[in-house]
Amino acid sequence: MLLAQVVGKADSSVKSPGISGSKLLVVRGLGPAGEPEGGLVIAVDAVGAGPGDTVAVAQGGAALRAAGLEKIPCDAAVVAILDHVFLNGKEIISNRRTS
């Protein structure tokens, strides 16, 4: 899984039938200190994430099957909104949702 932050959304007037009705998010990976790292990825939203959320992104067929998304034609899906991330006993990300 990829640790990432939602940085935007993608709109499409034409989609494959398998993702019709699904929200597409633009995410950027996060490094070990919670800093932006790597390129942008478009992922199908499976959990209702939004801009600024820290998320876990499943990638590849096996991960998508495990998340119950095997019928969606994609290679990345947001499968969790993360409240806290700890690395070596230190909290590197804290995002408390109030809604």
C-alpha positions, 0 to 999 in steps of 0.5 A, spaced: 500 500 500 501 507 498 501 512 504 498 518 500 495 525 501 489 527 496 491 533 492 485 533 488 480 530 484 479 528 476 473 529 472 471 525 466 465 525 461 467 518 459 469 512 463 469 505 463 462 502 465 466 499 471 468 505 474 462 509 472 459 513 478 466 512 482 469 518 484 476 519 481 482 522 486 489 525 485 493 523 490 501 524 491 505 519 495 508 521 502 515 519 505 517 517 511 517 524 515 510 525 511 513 530 506 510 529 499 514 524 495 513 522 488 509 523 482 501 524 482 496 518 481 489 517 479 485 512 484 478 510 485 475 512 491 472 507 495 471 510 502 469 517 501 476 521 502 477 528 500 482 534 499 487 534 504 486 527 507 491 522 508 490 515 505 492 508 504 492 507 496 491 499 494 495 498 488 495 492 483 490 486 482 491 482 488 490 489 493 484 491 489 481 484 490 482 484 497 479 491 498 472 488 494 474 492 488 476 486 483 470 488 478 473 496 477 478 497 471 483 500 475 490 499 478 489 504 484 484 505 489 483 509 496 481 504 501 482 507 508 482 514 510 488 515 516 487 518 522 494 517 525 501 514 522 506 512 526 513 510 524 519 507 529 514 509 535 513 517 533 507 519 530 508 522 523 501 524 521 495 526 525 489 527 522 483 528 526 476 528 522 471 532 525 465 530 521 
